[in-house]
Amino acid sequence: MSPLTILRIEKLKTFGNVAGSDDHVTRNRETPNADPTRENVRLIGGEDDRALEEIVKEKISTLKHRPRHDAVLCTEMFLSASPEYFRPGDPSLSGQWSDERMQQWAIASRDWLVENYGLKCVRAELHLDESTPHIHAYIVPLNEKTGRVSHDAMFGGRGGQGRIKLSKLQDSYAAALAPLGIERGVKGSKATHTKVKEYYQAVNSEPLTAVITNNQLAPTPFESARSYVDRIQSDEHFQAINHQLADRKFLIERLERAEQRARASEKERQQLEKRVQLLESQTQQLRDLPLEDVAWELGLDCDRTHQSRWKGHGHIINIDVANCKHPAIKLQTRRF
């Protein structure tokens, strides 16, 4: 399975939100899943040790207008790639990765942020103390034309504009990581992210977990191995677990096949999209050609007495440039 890009954005509407996110990213608050023996790396903004809240306030103060009460003051962007990229040998080895692959991805991601957002990206922090490397980038959505902060102008908008901009953003990031073999996820997919609390609640409600916790299949004192196996195999809980595992295996296989077909379709769509762009470019070049050049390429000769008259192949073609708004459309042709 090819590794995929991961990009998510989050709105920070208050300076309290900015400060809270900063505390998490800089590890000023306790993070249970973080490894304190590993050091994170600041990719952008390393020369400024001030609090993120102070940096964002300073950026906004340069604008002509103060932010509205409901304005997005800062946009947090989360960047990563699926575990298959960082540890191709075994994606399940949480907390392990190839340093070379990690560095190549980090450099490509940093360069993409600088190229697309410049000084608007005030900080980018590379986290190496969790299961998979990822980047938290902070972008102040300044709109120099209006003199305001505008998340919508950069990332959102009404009437489906937000989805279009996010899709183009995903395309752009995937293009930057393509040389590393990292692909874009399926365009338009409805992927969701399960919250930690919901995940544990779902896990703890599984029949298998309940059976083990209650020791319903535990051996009894002085029970022989053969008797124990017979009892386990005939137990309704054991049968339910077997059916559940079989169903899960079938669903996982079906999901994998569907994902493979979806990725193949996405690759075909990207190829068709490139072909359309190439054809549009070629069509525009043809539209821009002067008609005199077209006539010359067709093997016609210009009449010296009438510069707008071209002869050849048994025809006379008059190219009326002076009286036609679109000379490529109006051609007068007669046979001689």
N, C-alpha and C positions, 0 to 999 in steps of 0.2 A: 504494500500500500504506500503510495507516494505521500510525503509529508505535506501538510497544508499550512497556509498562513493563518494567523489569529490576530484580529484587530477589533477592539471594542472602544467605544468612547463613552464618557460619563460627564454630565453637566455639574459644575460646581457653582451654585447660585449665590452663596454667601461666603464671606471671609472665614466664617466658622467652618464651613465645608472645606475650604482650602487648607486651613490650619489642621483640621482633622486628617485629611488625606496626607498632608506633609508629615504628620506625626507617625502615621502608619508606614509610609514609604521610607522615611529616614530612621525607622525603628526606635523612635522616641517613646513608643508605647509597646507593651509586651505583645508579641506575635507568637501564638502557640506553635504554629507549623514551621517557624523559621529556625534555622541552625545557627546559633550564636558563634560558632567557630568559623563560619564563612563570612567573608567580607564582600559587601556590595560595591559597585563601581558607578561613579557619576560620569555619564557620557557627555552631557551638555550642562553647562552652568557650574562647572567645578571651581571656577575662579570666584564665585560669589557664595559665601557661607551664610548669608542672611536667611531668615525664615522665608519660606515660599510666600506666605501672606504679604510680607513686606515688599517682596519683589513684584508681586502682582499689583499691589496698590500703587507702586511707583510707575509701572507701565501704564496703568489706567489714568494716572494723573496727567499724563502728557496729552490726553485727548481733549477735544474742544468741549464736549458735553459730558456731564456726569451720567453714570449708568442708571437706567430705570430701576425701580425697586425689585422687579422680577427678572432682571437681566442675568445672563450667564457670565460670571466674572472670569472664569477659567475653564478650560476643557481638558479633562484628563484622558489620555489615550493609552490603552494597554496594548502592547505589541508582543507577540511570541510566535512560535511555530509548534506544530504537533510533536509529541515525543519521538516519533519515528525519525525525525531529522537529527535530534541531539544524540540519541542512542540507537542507531539503526540495528545493532546486534540484538538488543532486547529492550523495547520501549517500556516495559514494565518496571525496569530498575530505577525506581524513584530516587532522585538526588544524585544520579550519575549521568555524565555526558562526555562527549569528546570536546576537549578544550579548543582544538582547532576549528571544529564546526561551530562551536559557540562564538568564538571570536569573529569568524567570517560573517555570521548572522548579525552580531552586535554592530560591527562596522557598517554593514550594508543598511541596517535599520537606522543607525545614527546619521549616515549620509543622506538617507531618504528624508528624515526629519528636517535636516538643515536645508536641503534643496527645496522642500515644499513650504516650510514655515519660517526659515531664517531666524531673525531675532524674536519673532513671536513665540518661538519655543524657548521658554526661559529655563527649563530643566528637563533632563532625561536621566533616570536612575535605572541601572541594570541590576536586577536582583538575582543573586546566585545562592541565596541561603534557603531556597525552597526547592520543591521537587523538580521543577523545570525552569530554565532561565527565561526571564521575561523583562520587559521594560515598561516603566511608568513615565510617560512624557506629559509635560504640562504646557499648554498652548493658550496664550491670552488672545482671544479672538478680536483683535483690533481691526476696525474698518476705517482706514485713513480717509476715504471719500466722504463718509458721513460724520467722522469724528466721534464715533461711538464704539462700544463693544457690541459685537453681534455674532453670537454663535450660529444663528440661522444663516447668515450670509456665507459662512464658511462651511458649516456642516449640516444645516437643517433647512427649513422652509415649509411652506404650506403646499397643499395639493400634490403630495407625493414627491416634492422636491428633496425632502430629507432622505428618502429611500434612494433616490437617484444619486445624490451626492455621496451617500455612504457606499453605494455600489461602485461608483467611480473611484472612491478612496481605496476600497478593497482591491480594485483592478490595479491601481497605481502601486500599492504596496507589494502586491504579488509580482508585478513586473520587475520591481527592484530586487526581489528575492529569487526570481526565476533562474539566474545563473547558478544558484546554490542547489537547484533541483527541488525547490519548494514551490508548490502550486497553490492556486487560488481555490477556495472551496466552491461548491456548486453555486452558481449565481441564482439569487432569488430563493435560496433554501430558507426554511423556517426554523433554523437551529435555535435551541434555547439552552440556558445554563441552569442546572438544578442547584438550589441553595443548599448549603451544608446541612442546615436543620432538616430540610425536606429529605435529603439523602439518607440521613441516619434514621429518620422516622420510617422511611420505606424499607430500609434494611432490617430494622428491628421488628417490622410487621411480617416478615417472611415466615412461612410455616417451618422451614428448616431451622431457623434461629430459635423459634419458640420450642420446638421439639428438643433441641440440644440443651437449651436453658433449663427446661423442666425435667431433664434426665429421663424422658419418656422411653428412650431406646437404650438406656444404660443396662448392663448385665446385672442380674440379681445374684445374691450370695449363693455360692455352691452350684451355680448353673453351669452345665457343661457347654463347651464351645459349640457342639453340634446343635444342642437345644437352643442356644442363644441365636445362632444363625437362622434356624428355622423360625424362631419367634420374630426376629427382625424382618425377615422376608415376607412374612404373612401379615405384618402390622400395617394397618391402613395408612399410617403416617409415612411409613417407608415407601409404600406404593405411590402416595401423593407426591412425595419428593422425587421419585423416579420419573413420574409423568411431568412434573414441573421442569426438571432438568432436561428431559427430552424436548419439551416444548421450547425451552429457552435456546437449546442448541439449534433447533429448526429455525427459530426466529432470527438468531444471530447470523446463520448462514444466508437466510433470505435477505437480511439487511445488508450483508457484505456484498451479495450479488447486485442488489439495488444501487449501492454506493459505487460499485465498479461501473455499472451502466451509466449512472449519473455523471461520473467523472469523464467517461468516454464522450458523452453528449456535450459536456462542458468544453472539452478540448476541441470538438468539432465546431461548436459555436464560436469559440475564439478564433479558429482558423477562418471560418466564414466571415467573421467580423473584420479580420485583417484583409480578406479579399475584397470585401465591400469598400473598405477605406481606400484600398489601392485603386479600385475601379473609379471611385469618386474623384480621386486625385488625377487619374488619367483623363477622365471626362472634363474636369476643370481645365486641364492643360490644353485639350482640344478646343474648348470654348474660347480660350484666350488667343488662339492662333489667328493672325490677320488673314483675311480671305484672299489677299493677294498671294500669300505664301502657300495657301491651300491650292489655289489655281496653278501656281508654278509646279507644285509637287504632283498635280494631276497631269502635267505635261502640256499645259496650255501656254500660248504665247501672247504677250501683251501687245495690243495694237498701238503703234507709236503715235498715231494721230488722235486716238481716243484712249486715254490712259485707263479708263474704267472698262474697256472692252478687251476680252480675252478670247482667243480663237484656238481651236484644236479639236481633233476627233470628229470633224463634221459639224461642230456647234460653235455658236458665238454666245458668250456669257457676259452680261453686263453686271458689274458689281457696283451697286449704287450706295456708296458710303455716305455721301453728303446728305441724302434725303431719307436715310433710314436709321431709326434709333438703334436697331439691332441688325447690323449688316449681315450677320451670319444667317439671318432668316430670309431676307428679301433678295432673291436672285431672279433676274430676267434672262430667260434662255430661248433662243430661236435657232432653228436649223438653217444651214446655208449650203 
